Amino acid sequence: MNKITLTEKSKVAASLLERIHELHNPEETVRFMEVCGTHTVAIFREGIRQMLPKGIELISGPGCPVCVTDQQYMDQALAYAAREDVVIATFGDMLKIPGTTGNLWQSKENGAHIEIIYSPMEVLGLSEQYPDKKIIFLGIGFETTIAVIAATIQAVHAKGLKNVFFLISHKLVPPALRALLSNPDHQIDGFLLPGHVSVIIGEQPYQFLADEYHMPSCIAGFDGVEILAAIVNLLEQRKEKKFYVGNTYRSVVAKTGNSVAQQLMDTLYEPSDDGWRGIGVLPASGLKLRGEWSAYDALVQLPLGTFTTSDGPKGCQCGSVIQGMIHPDACPLFGKLCTPEHPVGACMVSVEGSCSAWYKYGFSSGGMTWEE
């Protein structure tokens, strides 16, 4: 296959932008939510906001796993980290998520045994390295990560390891979108659906958006052309008043998703209510280990005593940001008390967090950055 050149991509982009201007009513303001944090960063990097008509606004959604990790979950992680018989295994971007009394980075500086890992499978090696310790992996993330963690739990089970446990707070995207639309004050006119999550779940789980809410939606890839094509799709659905789950990422996302990953998740997990930072507890929006697999659930096997969880950092507007109610720079802490170096809220922690992306890029990104 011949490589597509920058010039050819630019021509496609120009054509898509022309179509966007044709479809958009300049007297109307529409707000499309990019659910995924990776989309938020890509939109800034590609300078897409500057290219769109002024009446098309892109808003961030609850698709950054770090951003939506509940404060109670972090308090549980901190409580485990304080135990001398525990080794916490986690991805690095978890260290600065705020809990009531601090964060894991501070715990690590104060002597807690916290191992930063890059793959969940590394817990197998930690189990052998620290046989007298309880290894607790912080298992957060959406459908994309859930399948990988499920495979890790199966590997732990196959090896017969007795000292590895998982503190689970998995999040499911479709129930979160339903919760957003159930708010009568929502200001969402369409969804750019996440590409990575959709690789796992496919198109069908989003169908309720069209059937129940008459809401346009489109699964999008991560380069400028794919994102612009998805915006065209949303505008066409609105204009024609024919709503469905669009997909401009068909090279990667199949209609039915990844059946192997879905079966793996169904084997190990069952739906549960779960807390979303700044939003609250959403029914059936999470997963917990089912049946015999609860032998690896940290909260079941290593129960914690009671502790107090606060409502979150005072003044932090992360909850409003991930619901698309405000842009990050409308938060009074943004860029002042809250920066990537010293994050107050979870949305400033991850590079894919809405606040972090706004802080890094703002409106200064200079346009398409495709390379030859």
N, C-alpha and C positions, 0 to 999 in steps of 0.2 A: 504494500500500500504506500502510495506517495505521501510524503509528509506535507501537511497543510502549512502554508507559509503565513507569516504575519500579515502580509498584504491581503491574502485571501480571507483570513479571519476578520480583518478590519472591514472588509467589504460586507461580510455576513453581518457583523455588528451594526454597520451603518444601515443595512437593510432592515434589521430588526428594530433599530431605533426609529426609523421612518415609519414602520408599522405601528409602533407604540404611539407615536404622535397622531397617526391616523385614527387609532382606536380610542384615544383618551379625549374626553370632553373637557376642554380647558376651563369650563365653569364649575367643574366638579373636582372635589378632593377625594382620593381613594387612599386607603392605608393597607398595604400588604405586609404581612408579618413573615419575616424569614425566621422559621422556627429554630434552625440549627445555628450554633455558635460559629461553626466553620463557614457558613454562609455569610454571617455578619462580617467576619474578617475578609472574606473574598470580595464582598461588595465594596468595602473600603479600599482594598488593595487595587481593585480594578477601576475605581473611580466611578462606579455606576450611579451613585446618587447625583453626581454633577451632570450626568448625561440625560437623566430622565426629565420629563416635563415637571414644572413646579408643583403641579397638582397630584403627583404620584409620590406618596411618602412611604418609605420602608421603615418598619419598626421591628425591634428585636423581640424574640420570644423565649420560652423556657427550655431551650435546647442545648444549654451548656450544663453538663452533669455536675461540675463543681459549683456552679451558680445556684442550683436548686437543691443542693445537699442541705438537709435540714439541720438547724442548730442542735436539736436534741441528739441527732446522730453523732455530731461532732463531740458533744458532751459525753456520749457513751464511749467514743474512741479515746477521749482524754482520760476517762476513768480507767479504761483498760491499760492505757499507756503508763499510768501511775503505779501499776502492779509490778513488783519485782520479778514475778514469774512469767511475764509476758514480753514477747517481741512483736511489735507492730510492723507489718509489712504493708507498704503503701506506695502509690505513685507520688512523685514529688509535688505535684500541684495541690495535693491535699494538705500540705503542711501549714499553709497560711489561711485556711478557711477558719473563720472565727467561731469559737465556742463561747460559752458563758464566761469561763474563767481564763481564756487565752486561746492559744492554738497549738498544734502539734510541734511546730518549729520551736516554740518556747519550751515545750515539754522536753524535746530532744536536747536543747541547750542545758536544761536542768537535770539531765542524766537519764531520761527515759530511753529505753532501747527501741529505736525506730530505724528500720531498714528501708531505704528507698530502692524500689525495684522497677523494672521496665516491662516485665511480663508477669502475669499471675503465676505462671508455671515455676517461677523462681522460688515459690514457697516450698517446693519439694526439696530443694537444696538447703533452705533454711531449716527445715525439719531435721535433716541429718546433721547440720552444723550445730544446732542447739537442741539436742535431744531432751534436755531437762527443762526446756522452756515451752510455753504454749505460744504457738505462732498464730497471730490473728491478722488475716488479710482484710483490708478495708474495701469491700466489694460494692462500689457505687457504679452508676452508669446506666445508659439506655440499652435498647435491644442489641445494638452492635457489640457492646462489651459483655452483656449478659451471657451470650453464647460462649464466649471465650472463658469466662469465669466458671460456667457450668462444666466445660470440658476439664478445667483444672480440678474441680471438686471430684469429678469422676476419676481423674488420675490419682488424686490423694486416696480415694477409696480403693482403687486397684492396688496401690502399694501398701495398703493396710496401715497408713500413718495415723497415729492416735493423738498427735499433738498439734494438728493444724485445724484451725477454725476460721469461719468467715463471718464478718460483721456486715450483713447485707442491707443495702438500701437501693435496690434496683428501681428504676423509673420507666414507665411505659408512656410513649408519646401520645397515642390516640386519646386516652382518658384525660390527659392534660389539655388537649385541644377542645374536648367536649366541655371541660370545666371553664375554659376561657369564654366559650360562646354561650355558656349558661348564665354568665354575668350580663344582666340587661344593659349595663353601661359600657360594654365592650365597644371598641372602635376599630374593628377588624373587617376588612372588605375582601380578604383573600389570604391564602396561605402558600408560601413557598415551602414545600415539605422537604424534610431532611433526606439527603441522598444516602448516607451511610445506614441510617436506621431502616430505610426502605429496602435496601439490599436484603435485609433479614426478613421483614414482615410483608413486603410487596405492596400492592395497591389497595387490596380489599379492606383492610382495617380502617382506611380513611373514608370509605364510601358514605358513612353517616354524615359527613360534612355536606355532601351534595343532597342526599336523600332527606335529611331532617332539617338542615339549616340553610339549604340553597346557597351554599358558600363555595365559591370557586377555589380550587386547590391544584397545585401542580408540583410533582416531584422534580427537583432540580439538581443538576450537577454543580460543579464548583469552579468552572471557569466562566469568563464573562459572557461568552456566546450562550452557554447553557442557561445562565441566570436570566439573560435578556429574553431568551426563547420562552422561559417559564413565565416571565412577566407578560409577554405577548399572549400566551395561553390564558392567563388569568383575565386579561382584558377582553379577549374574545369570548370567554365564558360569560362575562358580565354583559357584553353587548348583545349576545345571542340569547341570554337568559336560559342557557342550557348548561347545567352544572354537572360536573363529573370530576374524577381524579385524573388530572393530566399527568403526563410523564415525559419530560425532555431528557431523561437519563436512562433511556431504554437499553443502551449498550451495557449497562451494569445492573439495572433494576428490572427483574422479571415481574410479571403481573402477580404471580403467586409467591414471590420471595424465595427464600432459601429453606426448603422443607427439612433438610437435615438439621439446620440450626434450630428451627421451630420445634422439631421433635425432641431435640436435646433439652430445650428450655421447658417443654411440657413435662418431660420425664422428671426433672429435678425440682421444678417450681410450681407454685400455685398462686393465684392472684391474692393480693392483700391491700388494705388501705395503707397509704404511705404519706408522710409529711413532705411538703415542698416548701423550701425556704421562701418566706414572704408571701406565700399563697395559703398555706395551711394543709390539713389532711384532706386528700382527695380519694374518694372511694375507688377501690380496685385499680389504683394507679401504680401499684408496686407489685413485687413478687417476694415470696418467702419460700424457704426450702420445705418441701413436702415430705411427709412420711418418714421413711428410714433416713432420708438425706438430712433431716434436722439434727442428726448426730454431728454435723459439721457446722451447725448454727451457733455462733458464739453466745448470743443472748440466751439460747436454750440450755447449752451445756455449761456455760460460765456466767450464771446470772449476776447482774449487778445490783448493788443496794440502791436505795432511793437517793436521788440528787435533784437539785433544782435547775431547771433550764429557763433562761430568760427569753424574752420575746425577740431578741436580736439587738445589734448595735444601735444605740440611740441616734436617730436622725437618718439612718441608712434607708434609701428608697429602692433597694434591690428588688423587692417584691413588685413595686410599680413598674420598674424597668422591664422585667421579664414577662409581665402581662401586657406590655405594649402601651401602657397608660402614659408614660413619659419617656423622653429621651434621657440618657444618662446625665447629660450636662444640666438637666433641670434639678438634679439632686443637690442640695446645698453643701454636701460634703465633697462633691466631685471636684478633683483636681486641687483641693485645698487640704482638708484633713485626710482624704482618701485618694491614694495614688498606688500604682503597681508596686512601688517599693514599700509602702506602708498601707496596705489595703484595710479598710474598715469593714467593707461588705464583700460578700463572696463573688459578686459580679466583677470585682476589680482584681481577683486573684488569678484566674486562668487567662492565658493569652487569648482564649476564645470567648472570654466573658464580655458581655456587652460594654460594660464600663471600661474595661481594659482596652478594648478595640477603639472606643471613642476617644480615650485618652491618648492612644498612640497615633491614631490617624486623623481624628476630627474630620473637618471638611477639607483637609489639605492634600488628600491623595490625588495624584495628578493624572489619572486616566488609565487606560488599558496597559497592562504590563506583560502581555504575552511575549514569549521569546521565540526566536526562530528555531 
